[in-house]
Amino acid sequence: MVINSTMAILGIASSNPVELEYATDRLVAEHEELRSRLKMIEAGAKEVILVDDPVRGVELVQDLRKQTSLFVKVLERHSEWEEHDLFPFLSGYFHRESVPSILPSFWVLEKDHELGMSFIESFQEMSKVVRPTAGQKQLAEAAGHLVQACLILNDHLTMEEQLVFPLAEKVLTDLESFFS
């Protein structure tokens, strides 16, 4: 499914409202997967913070590096779909109304995403230099960045849903009114 910002104002919704419902279903499914991954990463990071054995701590950090790299790939694929298809469609649809723009809301979501990613990048950089001789403080600091990233990105997903779902519902309601 492709929601394209170059379509007419009503875009895909005018020809097939099922496509918009598909988009919201996709959003839910991808958010569930992302939340599941975040939950595992956060649990691993908290384990690093609590572990007493530095060798075990380094092993956990290395595993978290792999999990985090995979998470970033999944998140970026999801974000690309949103930024190229879903958000431009919603923004274009609501731009036609004489109400305050929803663009600042999308901007806040983008900044939130960037902040979460900066904590992941900090973890990735710090974890590159972690060795078995590293102290618990160094391990905990690296893991702390990852915990913070998980908190921010979980909130980001929730805020995204709180923005997108009412907008999608409004589009569907408008279409129902238009075609009835």
Backbone bond lengths (Angstrom), bond angles and torsions (degrees), N, CA, C in turn:
res aa  C-N    CA-C-N  psi(-1)  N-CA   C-N-CA  omega(-1)  CA-C   N-CA-C  phi
1 M - - - 1.440 - - 1.513 109.11 -
2 V 1.296 115.41 135.12 1.449 120.42 178.95 1.515 108.27 -129.87
3 I 1.310 115.17 120.91 1.459 120.89 170.54 1.513 103.73 -98.87
4 N 1.291 117.71 121.88 1.456 120.51 -171.64 1.514 110.80 -117.46
5 S 1.323 116.36 130.21 1.454 121.01 -177.74 1.522 112.75 -69.42
6 T 1.324 118.53 -12.83 1.455 120.29 179.47 1.524 112.06 -87.63
7 M 1.330 117.57 -2.37 1.464 120.92 178.42 1.523 109.55 -73.57
8 A 1.305 116.47 170.15 1.455 121.31 174.96 1.518 109.09 -56.97
9 I 1.307 116.34 164.64 1.455 121.36 -175.30 1.529 112.05 -49.02
10 L 1.299 118.91 -44.76 1.456 120.35 179.63 1.522 111.75 -78.17
11 G 1.327 117.84 -16.43 1.453 122.27 175.75 1.505 112.85 52.43
12 I 1.305 114.84 -141.66 1.458 120.84 -176.20 1.513 112.34 -62.90
13 A 1.311 116.72 -27.88 1.457 119.04 -176.55 1.520 112.01 -62.90
14 S 1.340 117.60 -32.62 1.456 119.57 -177.59 1.527 111.72 -68.82
15 S 1.322 116.25 -31.44 1.451 118.01 -178.79 1.523 112.48 -95.42
16 N 1.316 117.23 -26.76 1.450 119.61 -176.88 1.536 110.76 -159.75
17 P 1.332 116.81 92.69 1.460 120.12 179.83 1.530 112.97 -59.83
18 V 1.317 117.10 -20.17 1.464 121.24 179.00 1.535 110.11 -61.33
19 E 1.338 116.20 -31.39 1.460 120.44 179.17 1.525 111.24 -63.25
20 L 1.317 117.51 -40.23 1.462 120.32 177.98 1.525 110.36 -68.23
21 E 1.320 116.72 -39.04 1.461 119.76 175.81 1.527 110.51 -63.27
22 Y 1.322 116.07 -39.10 1.463 120.35 175.61 1.532 110.42 -60.21
23 A 1.323 116.22 -41.73 1.464 120.42 -179.55 1.530 110.94 -62.64
24 T 1.322 116.94 -41.94 1.469 118.29 179.28 1.526 110.92 -70.46
25 D 1.324 116.88 -34.98 1.472 119.70 175.09 1.528 110.48 -63.95
26 R 1.323 116.06 -41.18 1.466 120.27 177.95 1.525 110.12 -62.99
27 L 1.321 116.44 -42.61 1.465 120.70 178.54 1.527 110.46 -58.02
28 V 1.325 116.80 -46.22 1.457 121.29 179.36 1.528 110.84 -61.18
29 A 1.314 117.12 -48.51 1.467 121.33 -177.48 1.524 111.33 -62.61
30 E 1.315 116.56 -44.46 1.462 119.02 -179.40 1.520 111.29 -68.99
31 H 1.318 117.36 -36.68 1.459 119.91 176.75 1.531 111.10 -64.95
32 E 1.328 117.25 -38.03 1.471 120.01 176.86 1.523 110.79 -61.13
33 E 1.335 116.07 -44.16 1.463 119.76 178.39 1.528 110.93 -63.55
34 L 1.322 116.82 -44.41 1.464 120.10 179.93 1.529 111.17 -63.62
35 R 1.317 116.62 -42.67 1.480 119.71 178.71 1.527 111.25 -63.19
36 S 1.314 116.77 -39.44 1.459 120.79 178.43 1.525 110.37 -61.72
37 R 1.320 116.29 -44.68 1.467 120.05 178.19 1.526 111.32 -65.14
38 L 1.330 116.23 -41.67 1.469 119.91 178.29 1.522 111.45 -61.39
39 K 1.316 115.90 -39.34 1.463 120.46 -179.90 1.533 110.66 -62.50
40 M 1.333 116.97 -43.12 1.469 120.80 178.52 1.526 110.76 -66.44
41 I 1.315 116.78 -42.14 1.464 120.72 179.65 1.525 110.58 -64.44
42 E 1.315 116.35 -45.09 1.464 119.88 179.98 1.528 111.11 -62.50
43 A 1.327 117.20 -42.23 1.469 120.56 178.29 1.531 110.26 -61.98
44 G 1.315 117.04 -41.98 1.461 120.79 177.89 1.515 112.07 -64.12
45 A 1.323 116.81 -41.43 1.465 120.92 179.32 1.527 110.71 -64.63
46 K 1.309 116.32 -40.80 1.473 119.74 178.22 1.523 111.00 -65.96
47 E 1.331 116.37 -34.53 1.461 120.21 176.50 1.528 109.97 -64.05
48 V 1.320 117.06 -40.80 1.467 120.70 177.71 1.526 110.23 -60.21
49 I 1.313 116.37 -42.45 1.460 120.54 -178.90 1.523 111.17 -61.52
50 L 1.327 117.28 -33.95 1.459 121.83 -175.51 1.527 114.59 -93.51
51 V 1.335 118.81 -14.78 1.457 121.47 -173.92 1.536 110.37 -69.14
52 D 1.338 115.44 141.16 1.466 120.84 179.15 1.527 112.44 -95.61
53 D 1.303 116.38 -24.57 1.468 121.67 -176.68 1.530 109.70 -88.37
54 P 1.356 118.15 113.84 1.466 119.90 -177.70 1.530 113.30 -62.89
55 V 1.320 118.66 -32.96 1.465 120.59 178.20 1.527 109.25 -65.16
56 R 1.322 116.23 -45.86 1.472 120.46 177.21 1.527 110.05 -63.35
57 G 1.317 117.40 -39.08 1.461 121.68 178.39 1.516 111.98 -60.12
58 V 1.324 117.43 -43.10 1.459 121.81 178.90 1.526 109.95 -66.26
59 E 1.335 117.64 -40.18 1.466 120.67 177.25 1.530 110.72 -60.42
60 L 1.315 114.83 -43.86 1.472 119.37 179.34 1.529 111.01 -63.73
61 V 1.327 116.60 -41.72 1.466 120.71 179.44 1.527 110.40 -63.06
62 Q 1.314 117.11 -42.59 1.464 119.95 179.01 1.530 111.20 -64.02
63 D 1.332 116.62 -39.45 1.464 119.89 176.08 1.533 110.44 -64.74
64 L 1.314 116.15 -39.76 1.466 120.18 178.35 1.528 111.47 -65.04
65 R 1.316 117.09 -34.26 1.478 120.39 176.39 1.526 109.83 -59.33
66 K 1.328 116.21 -44.00 1.469 120.49 179.81 1.529 110.83 -66.40
67 Q 1.337 115.96 -47.13 1.465 119.93 179.76 1.525 110.94 -60.55
68 T 1.322 115.64 -41.24 1.456 120.93 -178.14 1.528 111.09 -67.52
69 S 1.320 116.72 -41.03 1.468 119.87 177.79 1.529 110.78 -61.30
70 L 1.312 117.05 -42.54 1.462 120.77 177.77 1.529 110.72 -65.90
71 F 1.327 116.44 -42.18 1.461 120.54 177.90 1.530 110.59 -58.50
72 V 1.318 116.52 -44.34 1.465 120.60 -178.72 1.525 110.47 -60.98
73 K 1.312 117.60 -40.38 1.470 120.51 178.18 1.527 110.99 -62.09
74 V 1.329 116.61 -44.95 1.466 120.84 179.22 1.526 110.35 -64.78
75 L 1.328 116.52 -43.57 1.462 121.30 -179.98 1.530 111.18 -63.82
76 E 1.311 117.08 -42.78 1.467 120.10 -179.37 1.529 111.49 -65.40
77 R 1.321 117.21 -39.23 1.471 120.60 177.11 1.539 109.32 -62.27
78 H 1.319 116.03 -44.13 1.464 121.79 178.88 1.536 110.23 -63.45
79 S 1.305 116.62 -46.62 1.467 121.52 -178.64 1.521 111.78 -63.53
80 E 1.311 116.38 -37.27 1.461 120.38 178.76 1.528 110.33 -62.51
81 W 1.326 116.53 -44.01 1.458 120.15 177.36 1.530 110.52 -60.36
82 E 1.322 116.64 -45.87 1.462 119.94 -179.29 1.534 110.91 -61.98
83 E 1.320 116.30 -48.44 1.461 121.09 -174.52 1.525 113.42 -70.05
84 H 1.324 117.23 -30.05 1.462 119.55 -177.37 1.526 113.37 -95.86
85 D 1.310 117.44 -23.07 1.459 119.54 -174.80 1.530 113.27 -122.01
86 L 1.307 117.01 -60.96 1.465 120.68 -171.37 1.524 113.06 -69.25
87 F 1.329 117.53 -54.50 1.462 119.99 -175.65 1.530 112.91 -64.70
88 P 1.340 119.43 -42.62 1.471 118.21 177.31 1.531 112.61 -61.96
89 F 1.330 116.86 -36.69 1.459 119.48 177.41 1.529 110.15 -61.92
90 L 1.338 116.89 -50.79 1.468 120.17 -178.47 1.520 110.89 -63.04
91 S 1.306 116.25 -43.73 1.460 120.41 179.87 1.530 110.45 -61.88
92 G 1.317 116.79 -43.90 1.465 120.79 178.61 1.513 112.65 -64.52
93 Y 1.301 116.05 -39.78 1.465 119.93 -179.26 1.523 110.23 -64.57
94 F 1.328 116.96 -46.07 1.458 120.14 -175.58 1.520 112.92 -83.67
95 H 1.305 117.30 -12.17 1.457 120.74 177.04 1.531 111.00 -67.32
96 R 1.318 117.04 -23.61 1.461 121.31 -177.68 1.527 112.00 -74.63
97 E 1.336 117.67 -15.94 1.462 120.93 -178.33 1.526 109.77 -90.62
98 S 1.321 116.14 151.37 1.461 120.04 178.89 1.528 109.59 -91.10
99 V 1.311 114.64 64.29 1.457 122.58 177.00 1.521 107.32 -129.81
100 P 1.313 117.84 167.37 1.468 118.34 177.49 1.527 111.04 -55.64
101 S 1.294 116.13 145.72 1.461 122.03 -177.22 1.520 111.41 -69.07
102 I 1.338 114.96 148.60 1.458 119.76 174.40 1.530 111.12 -90.55
103 L 1.335 116.75 -2.37 1.461 120.28 -179.03 1.528 113.23 -56.69
104 P 1.344 120.02 -40.66 1.474 117.71 177.54 1.533 112.87 -60.01
105 S 1.326 116.88 -32.21 1.463 119.49 178.19 1.523 110.77 -66.33
106 F 1.327 116.59 -41.16 1.460 119.75 177.19 1.529 110.62 -66.56
107 W 1.334 116.53 -35.24 1.466 121.03 178.29 1.530 109.83 -63.48
108 V 1.325 117.13 -44.28 1.468 121.16 178.96 1.526 110.00 -62.00
109 L 1.322 117.45 -42.11 1.463 120.48 177.19 1.525 110.91 -60.12
110 E 1.317 116.60 -42.63 1.462 120.52 179.86 1.530 111.30 -63.52
111 K 1.317 116.88 -42.72 1.467 120.41 179.73 1.527 110.70 -65.87
112 D 1.317 117.08 -38.42 1.454 122.24 176.98 1.532 110.52 -61.92
113 H 1.319 115.23 -44.56 1.463 121.49 177.54 1.535 109.63 -59.70
114 E 1.313 116.61 -46.78 1.467 120.92 179.91 1.527 111.84 -61.30
115 L 1.331 117.05 -39.82 1.465 120.48 179.39 1.524 110.72 -64.22
116 G 1.324 116.89 -45.79 1.463 120.49 177.67 1.515 111.30 -59.94
117 M 1.324 115.96 -42.94 1.466 120.12 179.39 1.528 111.35 -65.99
118 S 1.322 117.79 -33.47 1.468 118.97 178.92 1.527 111.07 -65.76
119 F 1.328 117.49 -34.55 1.466 119.88 176.10 1.530 110.94 -69.64
120 I 1.322 116.72 -37.01 1.468 119.54 175.71 1.522 109.84 -63.98
121 E 1.321 116.89 -44.51 1.462 120.43 178.45 1.525 111.35 -61.51
122 S 1.329 117.10 -39.37 1.471 120.61 176.82 1.523 110.60 -61.55
123 F 1.330 115.83 -44.25 1.461 119.38 176.92 1.524 110.25 -60.23
124 Q 1.321 116.68 -47.44 1.470 120.38 -178.06 1.530 110.62 -59.34
125 E 1.328 117.58 -43.23 1.463 120.68 179.71 1.531 111.27 -65.96
126 M 1.327 116.29 -46.37 1.466 120.10 -179.16 1.529 111.37 -64.83
127 S 1.322 116.36 -35.97 1.463 119.51 -175.74 1.529 112.29 -74.75
128 K 1.323 117.81 -17.30 1.463 120.69 177.53 1.524 111.88 -64.20
129 V 1.314 116.52 -31.20 1.468 120.47 -174.71 1.523 113.06 -101.77
130 V 1.327 117.23 3.80 1.461 120.52 -179.58 1.528 109.65 -74.82
131 R 1.323 116.21 126.88 1.465 123.78 179.12 1.536 108.83 -126.34
132 P 1.334 116.42 164.63 1.472 118.64 178.38 1.534 113.25 -56.31
133 T 1.320 116.54 -22.47 1.470 118.88 178.21 1.523 111.48 -81.50
134 A 1.328 116.41 -3.97 1.463 120.03 -179.80 1.517 110.07 -64.58
135 G 1.285 115.05 144.54 1.458 120.01 177.28 1.515 111.24 -80.58
136 Q 1.298 114.85 163.81 1.462 120.94 179.20 1.524 110.77 -59.45
137 K 1.325 116.22 -33.66 1.462 119.67 -179.31 1.535 110.86 -62.59
138 Q 1.324 117.62 -42.83 1.459 121.63 179.66 1.529 110.90 -65.58
139 L 1.320 116.48 -42.78 1.464 120.57 178.04 1.534 110.76 -62.71
140 A 1.322 115.66 -45.93 1.457 120.56 -178.16 1.532 111.10 -65.25
141 E 1.326 116.82 -37.38 1.462 119.84 179.53 1.532 110.65 -64.77
142 A 1.327 116.65 -45.25 1.464 120.52 178.11 1.525 110.05 -61.21
143 A 1.319 116.96 -47.08 1.462 121.25 -179.64 1.526 111.33 -65.14
144 G 1.315 116.87 -33.22 1.464 120.88 178.25 1.527 112.04 -60.34
145 H 1.328 115.89 -37.47 1.464 119.70 176.70 1.529 110.42 -62.79
146 L 1.299 115.63 -38.07 1.463 120.15 -179.33 1.534 111.26 -70.73
147 V 1.318 116.94 -39.90 1.469 120.07 176.05 1.527 109.54 -60.05
148 Q 1.317 116.39 -44.07 1.471 120.39 179.57 1.522 110.84 -62.04
149 A 1.330 116.96 -42.75 1.462 120.94 177.76 1.525 110.73 -59.44
150 C 1.318 116.98 -43.21 1.470 120.80 -179.73 1.522 111.18 -62.49
151 L 1.320 116.92 -42.58 1.465 120.25 179.09 1.526 111.10 -62.83
152 I 1.309 116.29 -46.56 1.469 121.01 -178.89 1.520 110.56 -64.00
153 L 1.323 117.26 -45.63 1.469 119.85 -176.53 1.524 112.27 -71.10
154 N 1.319 118.14 -33.24 1.472 119.85 173.47 1.526 110.19 -62.29
155 D 1.327 116.31 -45.84 1.470 120.25 177.35 1.526 110.70 -62.51
156 H 1.324 116.03 -38.16 1.464 121.43 179.10 1.535 110.48 -59.45
157 L 1.310 116.67 -46.13 1.467 120.41 179.81 1.530 111.00 -61.86
158 T 1.320 116.26 -40.61 1.465 120.59 178.70 1.529 110.81 -64.91
159 M 1.331 116.74 -45.81 1.469 119.82 179.31 1.525 111.33 -62.58
160 E 1.311 116.03 -37.41 1.457 120.56 178.62 1.535 110.25 -61.10
161 E 1.317 115.82 -45.65 1.464 120.36 178.74 1.523 110.98 -63.97
162 Q 1.325 116.21 -39.36 1.464 119.84 -179.55 1.526 111.53 -67.17
163 L 1.314 117.47 -22.34 1.458 121.17 175.98 1.531 111.04 -88.29
164 V 1.310 117.16 -49.05 1.465 121.64 -171.04 1.524 113.22 -72.39
165 F 1.324 118.45 -44.71 1.462 119.72 -173.91 1.530 113.06 -61.00
166 P 1.334 119.58 -46.71 1.475 117.86 177.47 1.534 112.49 -63.94
167 L 1.326 117.22 -35.19 1.467 119.70 178.22 1.520 110.76 -65.43
168 A 1.310 116.48 -45.37 1.465 120.31 179.14 1.527 110.40 -63.01
169 E 1.307 116.69 -40.37 1.469 120.49 178.20 1.528 110.66 -62.53
170 K 1.319 116.87 -38.93 1.474 120.89 178.54 1.530 110.18 -64.42
171 V 1.324 117.40 -42.42 1.468 120.74 178.06 1.527 109.30 -59.99
172 L 1.313 116.45 -47.62 1.474 120.00 -178.55 1.523 111.27 -64.08
173 T 1.331 117.33 -38.43 1.468 121.00 177.47 1.527 110.20 -64.79
174 D 1.337 116.44 -42.67 1.461 119.96 177.59 1.526 111.10 -60.18
175 L 1.319 116.17 -42.14 1.454 119.83 -179.73 1.521 111.90 -66.21
176 E 1.306 114.96 -40.24 1.467 118.85 178.18 1.521 110.37 -61.67
177 S 1.325 116.78 -42.87 1.461 120.96 177.95 1.525 111.19 -65.06
178 F 1.323 116.46 -41.06 1.457 121.51 -177.82 1.524 111.74 -64.80
179 F 1.330 116.31 -40.09 1.455 120.13 -176.03 1.519 113.93 -91.19
180 S 1.332 118.26 0.59 1.468 118.84 -179.67 1.517 111.64 -100.74
